Amino acid sequence: MDGVPDLQGLLARQQEAVKRHGAPDLKERLAALDGLARLVRRHQGDLITAVSADFGNRARQETELGELMPLLNGIRHVRRHLKGWMRPRRRMAGLAFQPATARVEYQPLGVVGILSPWNYPLFLTLGPLVDALAAGNRVMIKPSELAPRTGELLRTLLGTLFPKDQVAVVTGGADMAAAFSRLPFDHLVFTGSTRVGRAVMQAAADNLTPVTLELGGKSPVLILPDYPLDKAARTIAMGKFFNAGQTCVAPDYVLVPRDRMENFAQILIRRAEEMYPGINGNPDYTSIITDRHHARLSAMVDEAGGRVVRHRDAGDTARRLFPPTLLIDPPTDSMAMREEIFGPVLPILPYDRVEDALAFINDRPKPLALYCYSDDGDRVTEVLSGTRSGGVTVNATMLHVGQEDLPFGGVGDSGTGAYHGQEGFLRLSHARAVLRMGRFNQSHLVAAPYGRLTGWITRFFIGGAS
């Protein structure tokens, strides 16, 4: 697949298959999902190896925990509920239209395109595929060129499971991704940066293609005064340094009471050193994906200035191993506070009042995730009602993403639309309205030429004289 005509030809084949075969029934959809689950289980070792090779190193457990487990749990959840989701929903027909019945039927959209990222190249490719197949669609996938081994392996494996007119994977560079985004899909799912998301949305707009954008942004952590710092540090360190911070919902900065900031920074770096006693040669610690991304993180730390708290192991530039690094109260106009970090660098900022912290969060674009630490239910409610974000985990980080029965998605600059589970099924389905008029309906009574009867009927239902 090295040219636009190939993309157009694949799309044409899938569009023709939609017309020829219509919507797959429940049995066909479950068979596709079962086949995908078996494929992933059978080749999980190959998939883990490919992902690690693309990164330079990633712990097997991180791929299992962050990709394979939520993917397979998600398939099980969809299988369990798909029959109910597909069932038409009865609605109320208006009194003025009686006798009649109304319902909503969920139809496949047609052909769904998936542009997936490099940071979780399995879950963020196959997760949307699960939703698309559950909704009865045909699918074209373009994996990230920054994870080429994983992309090629997915192309090969999915090619053995599905005919190309049902699921097709195309590989290539940024030019291929740009051409892919310009295809007239019935829906396009993109996961990646806000900058690229804008370009994808513009390209899709030319075809009036609806989009689901899963972007990122600066997901804040707010530690309220009542919460134990050591307890907070454990799960913040886990969420921030998992996959070396290369997670769209990773904590991107922490707001902590001013008089506790220094203590918290020392506790947090200790937690990081307990999790990863060394960086060099540690199979549990993930490499940064490219030299360019590594250099960007170094420039970000240097540009921030001020006080920096680093892991005792300096890492290894040649192997793109960047150690856990804390920036203590960096300038709010620094790169680390303007841009999504996407690495194991974490700014720690002080606040004096909770109201000040909420104002700080609300002065910035709406984040993909928000994390609040408190055992005071009223204060948690205050934080949640006073902020906007794609999702929330209270007293932990990132765990809401792994819930099969919760939607995942952003808002504003962090994305548009949500998927996972039922929300994914609904997002990639068309809710078709069906009104069936009864045998003795009298709708013709309000047709032209309008007379006294029409006036009486309209006055009756409007509720007043005209």
WOURGI-V997694 format. One record per residue. N is the residue number from 1. OMEGA is omega in whole degrees, -180 to 180 (NA if undefined). NEAR is the number of other ideal C-beta (glycine too) atoms within 10 Angstrom. D_LAST is the distance of its C-alpha to the last C-alpha in whole Angstrom. Layout:
<<N & OMEGA & NEAR & D_LAST> <N & OMEGA & NEAR & D_LAST>>
This chain:
<<1 & -176 & 16 & 66> <2 & 179 & 11 & 67> <3 & -179 & 12 & 64> <4 & 178 & 15 & 61> <5 & 177 & 9 & 61> <6 & 177 & 15 & 62> <7 & -179 & 21 & 59> <8 & 178 & 14 & 57> <9 & 177 & 13 & 59> <10 & 180 & 20 & 58> <11 & 180 & 19 & 55> <12 & 178 & 12 & 55> <13 & -180 & 18 & 57> <14 & 178 & 24 & 54> <15 & 178 & 17 & 51> <16 & 179 & 12 & 53> <17 & 176 & 17 & 54> <18 & -179 & 19 & 50> <19 & -173 & 8 & 49> <20 & -172 & 8 & 53> <21 & -178 & 12 & 53> <22 & -176 & 11 & 49> <23 & 175 & 17 & 48> <24 & 179 & 18 & 51> <25 & -177 & 11 & 51> <26 & -178 & 14 & 52> <27 & -180 & 8 & 56> <28 & -179 & 14 & 56> <29 & 179 & 22 & 54> <30 & 178 & 17 & 56> <31 & 178 & 13 & 59> <32 & 180 & 22 & 59> <33 & 178 & 20 & 58> <34 & 179 & 12 & 61> <35 & 179 & 15 & 63> <36 & 179 & 22 & 62> <37 & 179 & 18 & 63> <38 & -180 & 11 & 67> <39 & -179 & 18 & 67> <40 & -180 & 18 & 67> <41 & -176 & 10 & 69> <42 & -174 & 11 & 72> <43 & -176 & 17 & 72> <44 & 178 & 17 & 71> <45 & 178 & 9 & 74> <46 & -180 & 14 & 74> <47 & 179 & 23 & 71> <48 & 180 & 21 & 72> <49 & -179 & 16 & 75> <50 & 179 & 21 & 73> <51 & -180 & 25 & 70> <52 & 179 & 20 & 73> <53 & 179 & 15 & 75> <54 & 179 & 21 & 72> <55 & -168 & 26 & 72> <56 & 167 & 16 & 76> <57 & 167 & 17 & 76> <58 & -178 & 24 & 73> <59 & 176 & 19 & 74> <60 & -176 & 16 & 73> <61 & 180 & 12 & 72> <62 & 176 & 20 & 69> <63 & 178 & 26 & 68> <64 & -177 & 13 & 68> <65 & -172 & 14 & 66> <66 & -176 & 23 & 64> <67 & -172 & 26 & 63> <68 & -178 & 20 & 65> <69 & 179 & 13 & 64> <70 & 179 & 20 & 60> <71 & -177 & 22 & 60> <72 & 174 & 18 & 61> <73 & 179 & 13 & 60> <74 & 178 & 25 & 56> <75 & 179 & 21 & 57> <76 & -180 & 13 & 58> <77 & -180 & 17 & 55> <78 & 180 & 24 & 53> <79 & -176 & 16 & 55> <80 & -171 & 10 & 54> <81 & -170 & 16 & 50> <82 & -180 & 20 & 50> <83 & 179 & 11 & 49> <84 & 179 & 8 & 46> <85 & -177 & 18 & 45> <86 & -175 & 19 & 45> <87 & 177 & 12 & 43> <88 & -179 & 11 & 39> <89 & 180 & 11 & 37> <90 & 177 & 10 & 34> <91 & -179 & 12 & 31> <92 & 171 & 8 & 28> <93 & -176 & 17 & 26> <94 & -178 & 10 & 22> <95 & -178 & 9 & 21> <96 & -175 & 12 & 18> <97 & -177 & 15 & 22> <98 & -2 & 13 & 24> <99 & -179 & 12 & 27> <100 & 173 & 16 & 28> <101 & -179 & 15 & 30> <102 & 177 & 15 & 30> <103 & 174 & 15 & 33> <104 & 175 & 14 & 35> <105 & -180 & 15 & 38> <106 & -178 & 19 & 40> <107 & 172 & 15 & 42> <108 & 176 & 22 & 45> <109 & -178 & 19 & 44> <110 & 180 & 19 & 47> <111 & -179 & 26 & 50> <112 & 174 & 26 & 50> <113 & 179 & 27 & 52> <114 & 173 & 27 & 54> <115 & -171 & 26 & 55> <116 & -175 & 29 & 58> <117 & -177 & 21 & 60> <118 & -168 & 23 & 63> <119 & 171 & 25 & 63> <120 & -167 & 25 & 62> <121 & 176 & 27 & 63> <122 & -175 & 25 & 63> <123 & -176 & 22 & 60> <124 & 169 & 23 & 58> <125 & -175 & 27 & 58> <126 & 176 & 27 & 59> <127 & 175 & 25 & 56> <128 & 177 & 28 & 53> <129 & 178 & 25 & 55> <130 & -179 & 26 & 55> <131 & -179 & 27 & 51> <132 & 178 & 30 & 50> <133 & 178 & 30 & 53> <134 & 180 & 28 & 51> <135 & 175 & 27 & 48> <136 & -177 & 25 & 49> <137 & 166 & 27 & 50> <138 & -164 & 29 & 53> <139 & 168 & 25 & 54> <140 & -174 & 24 & 56> <141 & 171 & 25 & 58> <142 & 177 & 26 & 59> <143 & 179 & 27 & 61> <144 & 176 & 24 & 63> <145 & 178 & 15 & 66> <146 & 173 & 19 & 67> <147 & -170 & 25 & 68> <148 & -179 & 18 & 69> <149 & 178 & 17 & 71> <150 & 179 & 28 & 69> <151 & 179 & 25 & 66> <152 & 179 & 14 & 69> <153 & 177 & 23 & 70> <154 & 178 & 25 & 66> <155 & -180 & 16 & 66> <156 & -175 & 12 & 69> <157 & -180 & 18 & 68> <158 & 177 & 22 & 65> <159 & 177 & 13 & 66> <160 & -175 & 9 & 68> <161 & -174 & 13 & 65> <162 & 168 & 20 & 62> <163 & -175 & 12 & 62> <164 & 178 & 16 & 61> <165 & 174 & 18 & 58> <166 & 177 & 19 & 57> <167 & 179 & 22 & 58> <168 & 178 & 24 & 60> <169 & 176 & 26 & 62> <170 & 180 & 20 & 63> <171 & -179 & 17 & 65> <172 & -175 & 19 & 66> <173 & -176 & 12 & 65> <174 & 179 & 11 & 62> <175 & 178 & 12 & 62> <176 & 178 & 19 & 61> <177 & 179 & 21 & 59> <178 & 178 & 16 & 57> <179 & 179 & 19 & 57> <180 & -177 & 25 & 56> <181 & 180 & 24 & 53> <182 & 180 & 18 & 52> <183 & -178 & 20 & 52> <184 & 176 & 15 & 48> <185 & 171 & 26 & 48> <186 & 173 & 20 & 45> <187 & 179 & 25 & 46> <188 & 177 & 26 & 48> <189 & 179 & 30 & 50> <190 & 172 & 28 & 52> <191 & -179 & 27 & 54> <192 & -175 & 22 & 56> <193 & 177 & 17 & 56> <194 & -180 & 19 & 53> <195 & 180 & 10 & 54> <196 & 178 & 19 & 55> <197 & 177 & 23 & 51> <198 & 179 & 13 & 50> <199 & 179 & 15 & 52> <200 & -179 & 24 & 51> <201 & 178 & 16 & 47> <202 & 179 & 11 & 47> <203 & -179 & 20 & 49> <204 & -177 & 22 & 47> <205 & -180 & 11 & 44> <206 & 179 & 10 & 45> <207 & -173 & 14 & 45> <208 & 178 & 7 & 41> <209 & 176 & 19 & 44> <210 & -175 & 17 & 42> <211 & 163 & 21 & 45> <212 & -179 & 23 & 46> <213 & 174 & 24 & 48> <214 & -171 & 27 & 50> <215 & -176 & 27 & 52> <216 & -177 & 29 & 54> <217 & -174 & 26 & 54> <218 & -177 & 22 & 56> <219 & -175 & 27 & 55> <220 & 170 & 24 & 56> <221 & 177 & 24 & 58> <222 & 177 & 24 & 58> <223 & 179 & 26 & 60> <224 & -170 & 20 & 59> <225 & -175 & 14 & 62> <226 & -169 & 10 & 63> <227 & 179 & 20 & 63> <228 & -177 & 12 & 67> <229 & -177 & 19 & 68> <230 & 180 & 13 & 70> <231 & 178 & 14 & 68> <232 & -176 & 25 & 65> <233 & -178 & 23 & 68> <234 & -176 & 16 & 69> <235 & 174 & 20 & 65> <236 & 177 & 26 & 65> <237 & 178 & 25 & 68> <238 & -177 & 17 & 67> <239 & -176 & 23 & 64> <240 & -172 & 28 & 65> <241 & 170 & 26 & 68> <242 & -177 & 21 & 67> <243 & -179 & 25 & 68> <244 & 176 & 33 & 69> <245 & -176 & 24 & 66> <246 & -176 & 23 & 64> <247 & -175 & 22 & 61> <248 & 179 & 27 & 58> <249 & 177 & 27 & 57> <250 & 173 & 27 & 60> <251 & -177 & 26 & 60> <252 & 168 & 27 & 60> <253 & -178 & 24 & 61> <254 & 173 & 25 & 61> <255 & -174 & 22 & 60> <256 & 178 & 26 & 63> <257 & -172 & 19 & 63> <258 & -176 & 13 & 66> <259 & -180 & 10 & 69> <260 & -172 & 15 & 69> <261 & -177 & 20 & 68> <262 & 179 & 16 & 72> <263 & -179 & 14 & 73> <264 & -179 & 22 & 70> <265 & 180 & 22 & 71> <266 & 178 & 14 & 75> <267 & -177 & 20 & 73> <268 & -180 & 26 & 71> <269 & 175 & 21 & 74> <270 & 177 & 13 & 76> <271 & 178 & 21 & 74> <272 & -180 & 27 & 74> <273 & 174 & 17 & 78> <274 & 179 & 10 & 78> <275 & -178 & 17 & 75> <276 & -178 & 20 & 77> <277 & 173 & 13 & 81> <278 & 177 & 15 & 82> <279 & 179 & 24 & 80> <280 & 177 & 12 & 82> <281 & -180 & 11 & 83> <282 & -178 & 15 & 81> <283 & -180 & 11 & 79> <284 & -173 & 16 & 76> <285 & -173 & 27 & 75> <286 & 175 & 28 & 73> <287 & 172 & 22 & 74> <288 & -165 & 26 & 71> <289 & -179 & 23 & 70> <290 & 175 & 15 & 71> <291 & -180 & 11 & 74> <292 & 179 & 10 & 71> <293 & 178 & 18 & 69> <294 & -179 & 23 & 72> <295 & 179 & 13 & 73> <296 & 179 & 16 & 69> <297 & 178 & 22 & 69> <298 & 179 & 16 & 73> <299 & 180 & 11 & 71> <300 & 179 & 23 & 68> <301 & -179 & 21 & 71> <302 & -176 & 10 & 73> <303 & -178 & 12 & 70> <304 & -178 & 21 & 69> <305 & 178 & 11 & 72> <306 & -175 & 11 & 73> <307 & -179 & 13 & 74> <308 & 176 & 14 & 74> <309 & -174 & 17 & 75> <310 & 168 & 15 & 76> <311 & -176 & 22 & 78> <312 & 177 & 12 & 81> <313 & -174 & 18 & 82> <314 & -179 & 12 & 81> <315 & -176 & 24 & 80> <316 & -178 & 15 & 81> <317 & -178 & 13 & 79> <318 & 179 & 9 & 81> <319 & 176 & 15 & 79> <320 & 177 & 22 & 76> <321 & -177 & 24 & 76> <322 & -174 & 27 & 75> <323 & 172 & 23 & 75> <324 & -173 & 28 & 73> <325 & 179 & 25 & 72> <326 & 175 & 24 & 70> <327 & -175 & 25 & 69> <328 & 177 & 17 & 69> <329 & 179 & 16 & 67> <330 & 177 & 24 & 66> <331 & -177 & 15 & 65> <332 & 177 & 14 & 61> <333 & 179 & 7 & 61> <334 & 180 & 17 & 64> <335 & -178 & 17 & 63> <336 & 179 & 23 & 64> <337 & 177 & 19 & 60> <338 & -171 & 12 & 59> <339 & 171 & 17 & 59> <340 & -171 & 20 & 59> <341 & 178 & 27 & 63> <342 & 179 & 23 & 63> <343 & -174 & 25 & 67> <344 & 177 & 29 & 69> <345 & -174 & 26 & 68> <346 & 173 & 27 & 66> <347 & 175 & 26 & 65> <348 & -176 & 22 & 65> <349 & 179 & 19 & 63> <350 & 168 & 18 & 64> <351 & -179 & 19 & 61> <352 & 178 & 10 & 61> <353 & 178 & 11 & 58> <354 & 179 & 18 & 55> <355 & 178 & 11 & 53> <356 & 179 & 12 & 55> <357 & 179 & 23 & 55> <358 & 178 & 19 & 51> <359 & 179 & 12 & 51> <360 & 179 & 16 & 53> <361 & -175 & 20 & 52> <362 & 177 & 11 & 48> <363 & -177 & 8 & 50> <364 & 180 & 15 & 51> <365 & -178 & 15 & 49> <366 & -175 & 18 & 48> <367 & 177 & 28 & 51> <368 & -180 & 29 & 51> <369 & 176 & 29 & 52> <370 & 180 & 24 & 53> <371 & -178 & 29 & 56> <372 & -180 & 23 & 56> <373 & 175 & 26 & 59> <374 & 173 & 21 & 58> <375 & 178 & 13 & 59> <376 & -175 & 13 & 57> <377 & -179 & 9 & 53> <378 & 180 & 7 & 51> <379 & 176 & 17 & 53> <380 & 178 & 18 & 52> <381 & 178 & 12 & 48> <382 & 180 & 17 & 48> <383 & -177 & 21 & 50> <384 & 180 & 14 & 47> <385 & -178 & 9 & 44> <386 & -179 & 14 & 45> <387 & 174 & 18 & 46> <388 & 177 & 15 & 45> <389 & 178 & 22 & 47> <390 & -180 & 28 & 47> <391 & -176 & 24 & 49> <392 & 162 & 16 & 51> <393 & 178 & 22 & 54> <394 & 177 & 16 & 55> <395 & 172 & 15 & 59> <396 & 177 & 15 & 60> <397 & 170 & 24 & 60> <398 & -168 & 22 & 58> <399 & 179 & 16 & 58> <400 & -178 & 19 & 54> <401 & -177 & 21 & 55> <402 & -180 & 17 & 57> <403 & -175 & 17 & 54> <404 & -175 & 17 & 53> <405 & 175 & 11 & 50> <406 & 175 & 15 & 49> <407 & 175 & 18 & 47> <408 & 179 & 24 & 49> <409 & -178 & 21 & 48> <410 & 179 & 28 & 47> <411 & -178 & 19 & 44> <412 & -179 & 16 & 44> <413 & -179 & 19 & 48> <414 & 173 & 28 & 49> <415 & 177 & 25 & 47> <416 & -178 & 18 & 44> <417 & -179 & 20 & 43> <418 & 175 & 20 & 45> <419 & -170 & 23 & 47> <420 & 172 & 25 & 50> <421 & -176 & 22 & 49> <422 & 179 & 20 & 46> <423 & 176 & 17 & 44> <424 & 177 & 28 & 47> <425 & -179 & 22 & 46> <426 & -178 & 17 & 42> <427 & -175 & 23 & 43> <428 & 173 & 28 & 45> <429 & 170 & 24 & 42> <430 & 177 & 15 & 39> <431 & -177 & 10 & 36> <432 & 178 & 11 & 35> <433 & 179 & 9 & 32> <434 & 175 & 11 & 32> <435 & 179 & 12 & 29> <436 & -179 & 11 & 31> <437 & 179 & 14 & 29> <438 & -176 & 12 & 30> <439 & -174 & 5 & 31> <440 & -179 & 7 & 29> <441 & -175 & 13 & 26> <442 & -176 & 12 & 23> <443 & -179 & 10 & 21> <444 & -177 & 6 & 22> <445 & -180 & 11 & 19> <446 & 177 & 14 & 16> <447 & 176 & 8 & 19> <448 & -1 & 6 & 18> <449 & -175 & 5 & 18> <450 & -179 & 10 & 15> <451 & -175 & 9 & 14> <452 & -179 & 7 & 12> <453 & 178 & 10 & 14> <454 & 178 & 14 & 12> <455 & 180 & 13 & 9> <456 & -179 & 11 & 10> <457 & -178 & 14 & 12> <458 & 178 & 13 & 9> <459 & -179 & 12 & 7> <460 & -175 & 11 & 11> <461 & 176 & 11 & 12> <462 & 174 & 9 & 9> <463 & 178 & 6 & 10> <464 & 180 & 6 & 7> <465 & 176 & 6 & 4> <466 & NA & 6 & 0>>
